[in-house]
Amino acid sequence: MNPQPSRPKVVLRGVHKYFQKKKELLHVLDDANLEVAEGEFVCLLGPSGCGKSTLLNMCAGFESIDKGSIEIDGEPVRGPNPRRVFVFQEYGIFPWMSVWDNIAFGLANRTFKEKHTIAQRYIDMVGLSGFERAFPMELSGGMKQRVEVARALAVDPDVLYMDEPFGALDSLTRLNMRSEIVRIWREEKKTVMFVTHDIDESVQIAQRVVVMSARPGRIKKVVDLSGLDHPRDLDSKEYLAARDELYEAMGVSTRIGAR
């Protein structure tokens, strides 16, 4: 069974965002309202430029809010917090550090014994045992992304923000990483907010999918997938119906060549 979400963790109320571009004021997000429960895996799905990454950055405290509010555990987001960790699309690991050193980087206040235990736990969890002393240049793209996920989890965050983390990977590696992130989420029970523009990716991993419109980004629809247990059968009627519902919400035909 999938983990069941509990109390609200992240709450957005009437969130607006504007960007100044030369003399033009761009309305990026329009009246976003959303609750993400503690321990829930939510995907933000929408076309490029719809504001989904901006919304994620605002939740993480990297972007200011022009109107409305974002609260985590009942407290307003006023800036970045070490309890909430971001995993980017581009590999953010340090090329001059080994796998072990990258994963242990956020554990500077721990004893060496604690660092070793924690780092090794997550190295094992993401399937990198035997590569502890390897450097990023020696790793494949998927392995680099595993390092970044392990480093994020090693600091025991409350919330994990992921901005198209598998976008640069080939299709087979993406499928594998989707399975891995779901497995890790089920083990760790973290709150995950995951940005994607890939409909299939969202329906394969999320408990709920938040569908956003083109700019200015509005929340068009929220599709509940919590009834589809993991691992998901990609050929099941329930899976295909959920995928078609998301295609329809995105205004995309499921028939190639259809007008």
Disulfide bonds with the S-S distance in Angstrom:
none
